[in-house]
Amino acid sequence: MSHLSYSCSVQRLHRKLLKINEELSHVQHAYNDATRLHGANDENVQRLEEAMEK
């Protein structure tokens, strides 16, 4: 029974990590696009940097 509980917890944690990784990937792509278009000193680029650091 404890093994099943542990397994469910690990699976839930894995799903959360996958979701976080996906979100970070989206932010990184947006950051790269914004940096290419507007330069690193743009206000929106700096906001995306802050979002990636969280």
HTML snippet that shows the backbone in 3Dmol.js (N, CA, C, O; Angstrom):
<script src="https://3Dmol.org/build/3Dmol-min.js"></script>
<div id="view" style="width:600px;height:400px;position:relative"></div>
<script>
const pdb = `
ATOM      1  N   MET A   1       0.824  -1.198   0.000  1.00  0.00           N
ATOM      2  CA  MET A   1       0.000   0.000   0.000  1.00  0.00           C
ATOM      3  C   MET A   1       0.870   1.264   0.000  1.00  0.00           C
ATOM      4  O   MET A   1       0.570   2.229  -0.704  1.00  0.00           O
ATOM      5  N   SER A   2       1.940   1.252   0.788  1.00  0.00           N
ATOM      6  CA  SER A   2       2.797   2.438   0.828  1.00  0.00           C
ATOM      7  C   SER A   2       3.517   2.636  -0.508  1.00  0.00           C
ATOM      8  O   SER A   2       3.773   3.768  -0.919  1.00  0.00           O
ATOM      9  N   HIS A   3       3.839   1.535  -1.176  1.00  0.00           N
ATOM     10  CA  HIS A   3       4.482   1.639  -2.483  1.00  0.00           C
ATOM     11  C   HIS A   3       3.543   2.309  -3.494  1.00  0.00           C
ATOM     12  O   HIS A   3       3.984   3.128  -4.301  1.00  0.00           O
ATOM     13  N   LEU A   4       2.272   1.969  -3.452  1.00  0.00           N
ATOM     14  CA  LEU A   4       1.289   2.571  -4.348  1.00  0.00           C
ATOM     15  C   LEU A   4       1.167   4.066  -4.074  1.00  0.00           C
ATOM     16  O   LEU A   4       1.107   4.871  -5.004  1.00  0.00           O
ATOM     17  N   SER A   5       1.132   4.430  -2.809  1.00  0.00           N
ATOM     18  CA  SER A   5       1.048   5.842  -2.442  1.00  0.00           C
ATOM     19  C   SER A   5       2.284   6.599  -2.926  1.00  0.00           C
ATOM     20  O   SER A   5       2.179   7.698  -3.470  1.00  0.00           O
ATOM     21  N   TYR A   6       3.441   6.003  -2.722  1.00  0.00           N
ATOM     22  CA  TYR A   6       4.695   6.610  -3.178  1.00  0.00           C
ATOM     23  C   TYR A   6       4.692   6.761  -4.697  1.00  0.00           C
ATOM     24  O   TYR A   6       5.082   7.806  -5.218  1.00  0.00           O
ATOM     25  N   SER A   7       4.260   5.742  -5.395  1.00  0.00           N
ATOM     26  CA  SER A   7       4.223   5.764  -6.853  1.00  0.00           C
ATOM     27  C   SER A   7       3.297   6.869  -7.364  1.00  0.00           C
ATOM     28  O   SER A   7       3.634   7.570  -8.318  1.00  0.00           O
ATOM     29  N   CYS A   8       2.148   7.023  -6.741  1.00  0.00           N
ATOM     30  CA  CYS A   8       1.207   8.082  -7.142  1.00  0.00           C
ATOM     31  C   CYS A   8       1.814   9.463  -6.911  1.00  0.00           C
ATOM     32  O   CYS A   8       1.642  10.368  -7.728  1.00  0.00           O
ATOM     33  N   SER A   9       2.524   9.619  -5.796  1.00  0.00           N
ATOM     34  CA  SER A   9       3.166  10.900  -5.495  1.00  0.00           C
ATOM     35  C   SER A   9       4.246  11.222  -6.518  1.00  0.00           C
ATOM     36  O   SER A   9       4.360  12.358  -6.977  1.00  0.00           O
ATOM     37  N   VAL A  10       5.031  10.220  -6.868  1.00  0.00           N
ATOM     38  CA  VAL A  10       6.095  10.424  -7.848  1.00  0.00           C
ATOM     39  C   VAL A  10       5.502  10.770  -9.209  1.00  0.00           C
ATOM     40  O   VAL A  10       6.020  11.640  -9.910  1.00  0.00           O
ATOM     41  N   GLN A  11       4.434  10.104  -9.581  1.00  0.00           N
ATOM     42  CA  GLN A  11       3.801  10.394 -10.869  1.00  0.00           C
ATOM     43  C   GLN A  11       3.253  11.815 -10.905  1.00  0.00           C
ATOM     44  O   GLN A  11       3.376  12.507 -11.915  1.00  0.00           O
ATOM     45  N   ARG A  12       2.650  12.249  -9.804  1.00  0.00           N
ATOM     46  CA  ARG A  12       2.112  13.609  -9.744  1.00  0.00           C
ATOM     47  C   ARG A  12       3.245  14.631  -9.841  1.00  0.00           C
ATOM     48  O   ARG A  12       3.133  15.625 -10.559  1.00  0.00           O
ATOM     49  N   LEU A  13       4.331  14.382  -9.120  1.00  0.00           N
ATOM     50  CA  LEU A  13       5.482  15.271  -9.178  1.00  0.00           C
ATOM     51  C   LEU A  13       6.062  15.314 -10.594  1.00  0.00           C
ATOM     52  O   LEU A  13       6.440  16.381 -11.078  1.00  0.00           O
ATOM     53  N   HIS A  14       6.130  14.186 -11.239  1.00  0.00           N
ATOM     54  CA  HIS A  14       6.646  14.119 -12.605  1.00  0.00           C
ATOM     55  C   HIS A  14       5.784  14.949 -13.551  1.00  0.00           C
ATOM     56  O   HIS A  14       6.315  15.676 -14.391  1.00  0.00           O
ATOM     57  N   ARG A  15       4.464  14.851 -13.424  1.00  0.00           N
ATOM     58  CA  ARG A  15       3.562  15.649 -14.267  1.00  0.00           C
ATOM     59  C   ARG A  15       3.774  17.142 -14.034  1.00  0.00           C
ATOM     60  O   ARG A  15       3.782  17.929 -14.982  1.00  0.00           O
ATOM     61  N   LYS A  16       3.948  17.533 -12.762  1.00  0.00           N
ATOM     62  CA  LYS A  16       4.173  18.944 -12.458  1.00  0.00           C
ATOM     63  C   LYS A  16       5.482  19.433 -13.071  1.00  0.00           C
ATOM     64  O   LYS A  16       5.542  20.531 -13.624  1.00  0.00           O
ATOM     65  N   LEU A  17       6.521  18.618 -12.972  1.00  0.00           N
ATOM     66  CA  LEU A  17       7.807  19.005 -13.544  1.00  0.00           C
ATOM     67  C   LEU A  17       7.733  19.115 -15.064  1.00  0.00           C
ATOM     68  O   LEU A  17       8.339  20.011 -15.651  1.00  0.00           O
ATOM     69  N   LEU A  18       7.004  18.222 -15.696  1.00  0.00           N
ATOM     70  CA  LEU A  18       6.827  18.304 -17.149  1.00  0.00           C
ATOM     71  C   LEU A  18       6.100  19.590 -17.541  1.00  0.00           C
ATOM     72  O   LEU A  18       6.454  20.233 -18.529  1.00  0.00           O
ATOM     73  N   LYS A  19       5.086  19.957 -16.766  1.00  0.00           N
ATOM     74  CA  LYS A  19       4.333  21.177 -17.054  1.00  0.00           C
ATOM     75  C   LYS A  19       5.218  22.410 -16.874  1.00  0.00           C
ATOM     76  O   LYS A  19       5.182  23.326 -17.695  1.00  0.00           O
ATOM     77  N   ILE A  20       6.009  22.433 -15.808  1.00  0.00           N
ATOM     78  CA  ILE A  20       6.915  23.554 -15.573  1.00  0.00           C
ATOM     79  C   ILE A  20       7.930  23.654 -16.704  1.00  0.00           C
ATOM     80  O   ILE A  20       8.231  24.747 -17.184  1.00  0.00           O
ATOM     81  N   ASN A  21       8.452  22.516 -17.123  1.00  0.00           N
ATOM     82  CA  ASN A  21       9.422  22.496 -18.222  1.00  0.00           C
ATOM     83  C   ASN A  21       8.802  23.031 -19.508  1.00  0.00           C
ATOM     84  O   ASN A  21       9.447  23.773 -20.249  1.00  0.00           O
ATOM     85  N   GLU A  22       7.567  22.661 -19.771  1.00  0.00           N
ATOM     86  CA  GLU A  22       6.871  23.142 -20.966  1.00  0.00           C
ATOM     87  C   GLU A  22       6.669  24.657 -20.908  1.00  0.00           C
ATOM     88  O   GLU A  22       6.878  25.356 -21.899  1.00  0.00           O
ATOM     89  N   GLU A  23       6.261  25.158 -19.737  1.00  0.00           N
ATOM     90  CA  GLU A  23       6.055  26.598 -19.578  1.00  0.00           C
ATOM     91  C   GLU A  23       7.364  27.358 -19.755  1.00  0.00           C
ATOM     92  O   GLU A  23       7.399  28.407 -20.398  1.00  0.00           O
ATOM     93  N   LEU A  24       8.438  26.823 -19.181  1.00  0.00           N
ATOM     94  CA  LEU A  24       9.741  27.465 -19.319  1.00  0.00           C
ATOM     95  C   LEU A  24      10.182  27.487 -20.777  1.00  0.00           C
ATOM     96  O   LEU A  24      10.769  28.467 -21.237  1.00  0.00           O
ATOM     97  N   SER A  25       9.909  26.439 -21.483  1.00  0.00           N
ATOM     98  CA  SER A  25      10.261  26.377 -22.902  1.00  0.00           C
ATOM     99  C   SER A  25       9.536  27.465 -23.689  1.00  0.00           C
ATOM    100  O   SER A  25      10.128  28.101 -24.560  1.00  0.00           O
ATOM    101  N   HIS A  26       8.263  27.678 -23.385  1.00  0.00           N
ATOM    102  CA  HIS A  26       7.492  28.733 -24.065  1.00  0.00           C
ATOM    103  C   HIS A  26       8.083  30.111 -23.767  1.00  0.00           C
ATOM    104  O   HIS A  26       8.209  30.948 -24.660  1.00  0.00           O
ATOM    105  N   VAL A  27       8.443  30.334 -22.502  1.00  0.00           N
ATOM    106  CA  VAL A  27       9.016  31.624 -22.120  1.00  0.00           C
ATOM    107  C   VAL A  27      10.372  31.819 -22.796  1.00  0.00           C
ATOM    108  O   VAL A  27      10.688  32.920 -23.249  1.00  0.00           O
ATOM    109  N   GLN A  28      11.169  30.760 -22.865  1.00  0.00           N
ATOM    110  CA  GLN A  28      12.474  30.865 -23.515  1.00  0.00           C
ATOM    111  C   GLN A  28      12.336  31.202 -24.998  1.00  0.00           C
ATOM    112  O   GLN A  28      13.092  32.019 -25.523  1.00  0.00           O
ATOM    113  N   HIS A  29      11.384  30.582 -25.665  1.00  0.00           N
ATOM    114  CA  HIS A  29      11.163  30.891 -27.084  1.00  0.00           C
ATOM    115  C   HIS A  29      10.713  32.345 -27.251  1.00  0.00           C
ATOM    116  O   HIS A  29      11.178  33.044 -28.152  1.00  0.00           O
ATOM    117  N   ALA A  30       9.817  32.791 -26.391  1.00  0.00           N
ATOM    118  CA  ALA A  30       9.358  34.181 -26.455  1.00  0.00           C
ATOM    119  C   ALA A  30      10.521  35.135 -26.182  1.00  0.00           C
ATOM    120  O   ALA A  30      10.650  36.169 -26.837  1.00  0.00           O
ATOM    121  N   TYR A  31      11.361  34.783 -25.215  1.00  0.00           N
ATOM    122  CA  TYR A  31      12.526  35.605 -24.889  1.00  0.00           C
ATOM    123  C   TYR A  31      13.475  35.697 -26.082  1.00  0.00           C
ATOM    124  O   TYR A  31      13.927  36.785 -26.438  1.00  0.00           O
ATOM    125  N   ASN A  32      13.771  34.568 -26.692  1.00  0.00           N
ATOM    126  CA  ASN A  32      14.679  34.563 -27.845  1.00  0.00           C
ATOM    127  C   ASN A  32      14.118  35.383 -29.001  1.00  0.00           C
ATOM    128  O   ASN A  32      14.850  36.127 -29.652  1.00  0.00           O
ATOM    129  N   ASP A  33      12.827  35.247 -29.255  1.00  0.00           N
ATOM    130  CA  ASP A  33      12.190  36.025 -30.321  1.00  0.00           C
ATOM    131  C   ASP A  33      12.233  37.519 -30.013  1.00  0.00           C
ATOM    132  O   ASP A  33      12.566  38.328 -30.879  1.00  0.00           O
ATOM    133  N   ALA A  34      11.894  37.882 -28.776  1.00  0.00           N
ATOM    134  CA  ALA A  34      11.873  39.294 -28.385  1.00  0.00           C
ATOM    135  C   ALA A  34      13.273  39.891 -28.409  1.00  0.00           C
ATOM    136  O   ALA A  34      13.452  41.037 -28.822  1.00  0.00           O
ATOM    137  N   THR A  35      14.263  39.126 -27.972  1.00  0.00           N
ATOM    138  CA  THR A  35      15.642  39.613 -27.991  1.00  0.00           C
ATOM    139  C   THR A  35      16.104  39.856 -29.423  1.00  0.00           C
ATOM    140  O   THR A  35      16.762  40.856 -29.711  1.00  0.00           O
ATOM    141  N   ARG A  36      15.759  38.946 -30.305  1.00  0.00           N
ATOM    142  CA  ARG A  36      16.140  39.085 -31.710  1.00  0.00           C
ATOM    143  C   ARG A  36      15.475  40.318 -32.339  1.00  0.00           C
ATOM    144  O   ARG A  36      16.100  41.031 -33.124  1.00  0.00           O
ATOM    145  N   LEU A  37      14.223  40.561 -31.994  1.00  0.00           N
ATOM    146  CA  LEU A  37      13.482  41.664 -32.616  1.00  0.00           C
ATOM    147  C   LEU A  37      13.759  43.026 -31.983  1.00  0.00           C
ATOM    148  O   LEU A  37      13.859  44.034 -32.683  1.00  0.00           O
ATOM    149  N   HIS A  38      13.882  43.051 -30.643  1.00  0.00           N
ATOM    150  CA  HIS A  38      13.923  44.332 -29.939  1.00  0.00           C
ATOM    151  C   HIS A  38      15.232  44.610 -29.209  1.00  0.00           C
ATOM    152  O   HIS A  38      15.458  45.739 -28.774  1.00  0.00           O
ATOM    153  N   GLY A  39      16.085  43.628 -29.067  1.00  0.00           N
ATOM    154  CA  GLY A  39      17.333  43.824 -28.332  1.00  0.00           C
ATOM    155  C   GLY A  39      17.162  43.487 -26.862  1.00  0.00           C
ATOM    156  O   GLY A  39      16.044  43.403 -26.352  1.00  0.00           O
ATOM    157  N   ALA A  40      18.286  43.295 -26.191  1.00  0.00           N
ATOM    158  CA  ALA A  40      18.278  42.813 -24.807  1.00  0.00           C
ATOM    159  C   ALA A  40      17.821  43.866 -23.802  1.00  0.00           C
ATOM    160  O   ALA A  40      17.451  43.517 -22.681  1.00  0.00           O
ATOM    161  N   ASN A  41      17.838  45.138 -24.172  1.00  0.00           N
ATOM    162  CA  ASN A  41      17.492  46.193 -23.220  1.00  0.00           C
ATOM    163  C   ASN A  41      16.017  46.565 -23.235  1.00  0.00           C
ATOM    164  O   ASN A  41      15.601  47.445 -22.481  1.00  0.00           O
ATOM    165  N   ASP A  42      15.230  45.929 -24.060  1.00  0.00           N
ATOM    166  CA  ASP A  42      13.799  46.214 -24.146  1.00  0.00           C
ATOM    167  C   ASP A  42      13.106  45.817 -22.843  1.00  0.00           C
ATOM    168  O   ASP A  42      13.474  44.828 -22.210  1.00  0.00           O
ATOM    169  N   GLU A  43      12.105  46.594 -22.453  1.00  0.00           N
ATOM    170  CA  GLU A  43      11.390  46.351 -21.195  1.00  0.00           C
ATOM    171  C   GLU A  43      10.709  44.982 -21.183  1.00  0.00           C
ATOM    172  O   GLU A  43      10.740  44.283 -20.170  1.00  0.00           O
ATOM    173  N   ASN A  44      10.105  44.602 -22.286  1.00  0.00           N
ATOM    174  CA  ASN A  44       9.441  43.297 -22.355  1.00  0.00           C
ATOM    175  C   ASN A  44      10.438  42.152 -22.266  1.00  0.00           C
ATOM    176  O   ASN A  44      10.138  41.111 -21.680  1.00  0.00           O
ATOM    177  N   VAL A  45      11.605  42.333 -22.835  1.00  0.00           N
ATOM    178  CA  VAL A  45      12.649  41.308 -22.757  1.00  0.00           C
ATOM    179  C   VAL A  45      13.081  41.140 -21.307  1.00  0.00           C
ATOM    180  O   VAL A  45      13.286  40.018 -20.844  1.00  0.00           O
ATOM    181  N   GLN A  46      13.219  42.237 -20.598  1.00  0.00           N
ATOM    182  CA  GLN A  46      13.615  42.165 -19.190  1.00  0.00           C
ATOM    183  C   GLN A  46      12.543  41.472 -18.356  1.00  0.00           C
ATOM    184  O   GLN A  46      12.871  40.740 -17.422  1.00  0.00           O
ATOM    185  N   ARG A  47      11.276  41.688 -18.673  1.00  0.00           N
ATOM    186  CA  ARG A  47      10.192  40.988 -17.965  1.00  0.00           C
ATOM    187  C   ARG A  47      10.262  39.485 -18.209  1.00  0.00           C
ATOM    188  O   ARG A  47      10.051  38.689 -17.293  1.00  0.00           O
ATOM    189  N   LEU A  48      10.558  39.105 -19.441  1.00  0.00           N
ATOM    190  CA  LEU A  48      10.694  37.681 -19.748  1.00  0.00           C
ATOM    191  C   LEU A  48      11.881  37.072 -19.010  1.00  0.00           C
ATOM    192  O   LEU A  48      11.815  35.924 -18.570  1.00  0.00           O
ATOM    193  N   GLU A  49      12.960  37.829 -18.873  1.00  0.00           N
ATOM    194  CA  GLU A  49      14.112  37.351 -18.099  1.00  0.00           C
ATOM    195  C   GLU A  49      13.698  37.078 -16.659  1.00  0.00           C
ATOM    196  O   GLU A  49      14.061  36.052 -16.084  1.00  0.00           O
ATOM    197  N   GLU A  50      12.937  38.001 -16.083  1.00  0.00           N
ATOM    198  CA  GLU A  50      12.469  37.825 -14.710  1.00  0.00           C
ATOM    199  C   GLU A  50      11.568  36.601 -14.595  1.00  0.00           C
ATOM    200  O   GLU A  50      11.638  35.872 -13.606  1.00  0.00           O
ATOM    201  N   ALA A  51      10.730  36.371 -15.589  1.00  0.00           N
ATOM    202  CA  ALA A  51       9.835  35.212 -15.566  1.00  0.00           C
ATOM    203  C   ALA A  51      10.627  33.910 -15.615  1.00  0.00           C
ATOM    204  O   ALA A  51      10.239  32.926 -14.986  1.00  0.00           O
ATOM    205  N   MET A  52      11.729  33.896 -16.355  1.00  0.00           N
ATOM    206  CA  MET A  52      12.541  32.686 -16.441  1.00  0.00           C
ATOM    207  C   MET A  52      13.288  32.418 -15.140  1.00  0.00           C
ATOM    208  O   MET A  52      13.579  31.267 -14.816  1.00  0.00           O
ATOM    209  N   GLU A  53      13.599  33.476 -14.394  1.00  0.00           N
ATOM    210  CA  GLU A  53      14.338  33.314 -13.145  1.00  0.00           C
ATOM    211  C   GLU A  53      13.468  32.789 -12.018  1.00  0.00           C
ATOM    212  O   GLU A  53      13.985  32.265 -11.031  1.00  0.00           O
ATOM    213  N   LYS A  54      12.172  32.918 -12.147  1.00  0.00           N
ATOM    214  CA  LYS A  54      11.272  32.461 -11.074  1.00  0.00           C
ATOM    215  C   LYS A  54      11.209  30.975 -10.992  1.00  0.00           C
ATOM    216  O   LYS A  54      10.500  30.433 -10.144  1.00  0.00           O
TER     217      LYS A  54
END
`;
const viewer = $3Dmol.createViewer("view");
viewer.addModel(pdb, "pdb");
viewer.setStyle({}, {cartoon: {color: "spectrum"}});
viewer.zoomTo();
viewer.render();
</script>
